[in-house]
Amino acid sequence: MFCLTGYLLPKVMNWKGGVGLSYELFDISIRRLKQLDSCIYPSDIPLRWRHILESDFAMHALANENPAMNFSIRQQFIEQIVDYELPRCRMIIVPVHSRGLWWAYAFDLREHNVFIIDPSSGSSDDDIVDMMHSGTIKLIQDSLRSTVSNLFHGWELSFDAFEKVVVRISQSPCKSFDSGFYTLFCIKNFNGDNKIHINEAAIIKFKHYLLYELFGLKENRGILPTVYVQTIDD
């Protein structure tokens, strides 16, 4: 259980900057985004256009460990929380945290593209960003392939024909301590295009939005303070 108190909120939500987003809060945010995705679809239709993994998948992949052996990761693929047909998803999104930075990869299984969503890359040339991420993408692809092979009968992933696409986010690279929020913003708003419009004002607004949504998380026991609700409504 993750406890979010009034004392911790300014630090955890990083209003003034300087403190990076924790694994726990990042993954809780991912769970809420997935719940919001589910609200779009009728309950009797087991389809989603994307499947978002939590940060521990990439953590195991980068450590050359088998993600399918981890209980938490198996839950993200086959347990009751996945109430849709994952093999029919067009997109698998994998967030990554390494060297104090957050970013994500979006694997388009229909168009055979892997989108590199890296808020810290700024205006770097595509070739440079490609080179920076090639090794990590290979590890993620290998782990996705082996995990799907172990957990699903008749579903095989092949990334041989995939092309890398750099998603352009902003001219200036984000600050390292804000990369988690930038990555969450991009995941929420990514629609398969190679551009995501973002600026500092949008991130500040997104932090408020995210905090508001976290209190709507299923099985959450907390409530928003009245003053904060009034602030959001204003």
C-alpha positions in Angstrom: 0.0 0.0 0.0 1.3 3.5 -0.9 0.4 6.2 1.6 0.2 9.7 0.2 -0.2 12.3 3.0 -0.6 16.1 3.0 2.9 16.5 4.3 4.3 14.4 1.4 2.2 15.9 -1.4 4.4 18.9 -2.2 7.5 16.8 -2.3 6.0 13.8 -4.1 4.2 15.9 -6.7 7.3 18.0 -7.2 5.6 21.3 -7.4 8.8 23.3 -7.1 11.1 20.8 -8.8 14.3 19.2 -7.6 12.9 15.8 -6.6 12.4 13.0 -9.1 9.3 10.9 -9.4 9.4 7.7 -7.4 8.7 4.2 -8.9 5.7 3.8 -6.6 4.0 7.0 -7.7 4.8 6.5 -11.3 3.2 3.0 -11.3 0.2 4.2 -9.4 -0.3 6.9 -12.0 0.0 4.3 -14.7 -2.7 2.2 -13.0 -5.0 5.2 -12.9 -4.4 6.0 -16.6 -5.3 2.4 -17.4 -8.5 2.7 -15.4 -9.4 5.8 -17.3 -8.7 4.0 -20.6 -11.1 1.3 -19.5 -13.9 3.9 -19.0 -13.8 4.7 -22.7 -14.9 1.2 -23.7 -18.3 -0.6 -23.0 -17.9 -3.2 -20.3 -19.0 -6.0 -22.6 -16.3 -5.3 -25.2 -13.0 -6.9 -24.2 -10.9 -4.5 -26.4 -8.3 -1.8 -25.7 -6.2 0.0 -28.2 -3.1 0.0 -26.0 -1.7 -1.9 -23.0 0.6 0.0 -20.6 3.1 -1.9 -18.5 4.5 -0.7 -15.2 8.1 0.2 -14.6 9.2 -3.1 -13.2 9.0 -4.8 -16.6 11.8 -2.7 -18.0 13.7 -3.0 -14.7 13.8 -6.8 -15.1 14.6 -6.6 -18.8 17.6 -4.2 -18.3 18.9 -6.5 -15.6 18.7 -9.5 -18.0 16.2 -11.2 -15.8 13.1 -13.1 -17.0 10.1 -10.8 -16.4 7.7 -13.7 -16.7 9.1 -15.2 -13.5 8.0 -12.1 -11.5 4.5 -12.3 -10.0 3.8 -8.6 -10.4 4.6 -8.7 -14.1 2.6 -11.8 -14.7 -0.4 -10.0 -13.2 0.1 -7.2 -15.7 -0.4 -9.7 -18.5 -2.8 -12.4 -17.5 -4.6 -11.7 -14.2 -8.0 -10.3 -13.6 -6.8 -6.7 -13.8 -6.4 -7.3 -17.5 -10.0 -7.7 -18.5 -9.5 -7.3 -22.2 -7.8 -9.3 -25.0 -4.3 -8.2 -24.8 -3.1 -9.9 -28.0 -5.6 -7.7 -29.9 -4.1 -4.4 -28.6 -2.5 -2.3 -31.2 0.0 -0.7 -28.9 2.2 -1.9 -26.0 3.8 0.9 -24.0 6.8 0.2 -21.8 8.1 2.9 -19.4 11.7 2.9 -18.5 13.7 4.4 -15.6 17.5 4.5 -15.8 20.3 6.8 -14.8 17.8 9.1 -13.0 15.6 9.6 -16.1 12.2 8.4 -17.2 11.2 7.7 -20.8 9.0 5.2 -22.7 8.7 3.0 -25.8 5.5 2.5 -27.6 5.4 -0.7 -29.8 2.9 -0.4 -32.6 2.1 -4.0 -33.4 0.0 -3.1 -36.4 2.3 -0.7 -38.2 5.5 -2.3 -36.9 7.0 0.8 -35.4 8.6 1.4 -32.0 8.2 5.0 -30.9 10.9 6.5 -28.7 9.3 8.9 -26.2 12.2 10.5 -24.5 11.5 14.0 -22.9 15.2 14.5 -22.1 16.3 14.2 -25.7 15.2 17.7 -26.7 16.1 18.6 -30.2 18.8 16.0 -30.7 19.1 14.5 -34.2 17.0 11.4 -34.7 20.2 9.3 -35.5 21.6 10.3 -32.1 18.5 9.4 -30.2 18.2 6.2 -32.2 21.8 5.2 -31.2 21.2 6.1 -27.5 18.2 3.8 -27.3 19.0 0.9 -29.6 20.5 -1.3 -27.0 17.7 -0.7 -24.5 15.0 -1.3 -27.1 16.7 -4.7 -28.0 16.5 -5.8 -24.4 12.9 -4.7 -24.1 11.9 -6.5 -27.3 13.7 -9.7 -26.2 11.9 -9.6 -22.9 8.5 -8.9 -24.5 9.0 -11.7 -26.9 9.9 -14.3 -24.2 7.2 -13.1 -21.8 4.5 -13.4 -24.4 5.8 -16.8 -25.5 5.7 -18.0 -21.9 2.3 -16.7 -20.9 0.2 -17.0 -24.1 -0.6 -19.9 -26.3 -0.6 -19.1 -30.0 0.6 -15.5 -29.6 4.1 -14.8 -30.8 5.8 -11.4 -31.2 8.4 -10.7 -33.8 10.2 -7.3 -34.0 12.3 -8.1 -37.0 10.6 -5.5 -39.3 10.1 -2.8 -36.7 11.4 0.7 -37.4 12.3 3.2 -34.8 10.5 6.5 -34.7 11.6 9.4 -32.5 8.7 11.3 -31.0 9.4 15.0 -30.9 8.3 16.5 -27.6 10.0 19.9 -27.2 13.0 21.8 -28.4 14.6 21.9 -24.9 15.3 18.7 -22.9 13.2 18.5 -19.7 15.0 18.6 -16.4 15.8 15.2 -15.0 13.6 15.5 -12.0 10.6 16.3 -14.2 11.2 13.5 -16.7 8.7 11.3 -14.9 5.9 13.7 -15.2 6.8 14.5 -18.8 6.8 10.8 -19.6 3.4 10.3 -17.9 2.0 13.2 -19.8 3.3 11.8 -23.1 1.9 8.3 -22.3 -1.5 9.8 -21.6 -1.6 11.9 -24.7 0.3 9.7 -27.2 -2.0 8.8 -30.1 0.5 7.2 -32.5 1.9 10.4 -34.0 5.5 11.5 -33.9 4.8 14.8 -32.1 3.5 15.6 -28.7 2.9 19.3 -27.9 4.1 20.0 -24.3 5.4 23.0 -22.3 6.1 23.8 -18.7 2.6 25.3 -18.2 1.0 22.1 -19.5 3.1 20.0 -17.0 2.1 22.2 -14.0 -1.6 21.7 -15.0 -1.0 18.0 -15.6 0.4 17.6 -12.0 -2.8 19.0 -10.6 -4.9 16.8 -12.9 -2.8 13.7 -11.9 -3.2 14.3 -8.2 -6.9 14.8 -8.6 -7.2 11.5 -10.6 -5.1 9.5 -8.1 -7.8 10.0 -5.5 -10.1 8.3 -7.9 -8.0 5.2 -8.0 -9.9 2.0 -7.3 -9.6 0.9 -3.7 -8.2 4.2 -2.7 -9.0 5.1 0.9 -8.2 8.8 0.9 -10.2 11.8 -0.1 -9.2 15.2 -1.5 -9.1 18.0 1.0 -12.0 20.5 0.5 -9.7 23.4 -0.2 -7.9 21.4 -2.9 -11.2 20.4 -4.6 -12.2 24.1 -4.6 -8.9 24.9 -6.2 -9.4 22.3 -8.9 -12.9 23.4 -9.6 -11.8 27.0 -9.9 
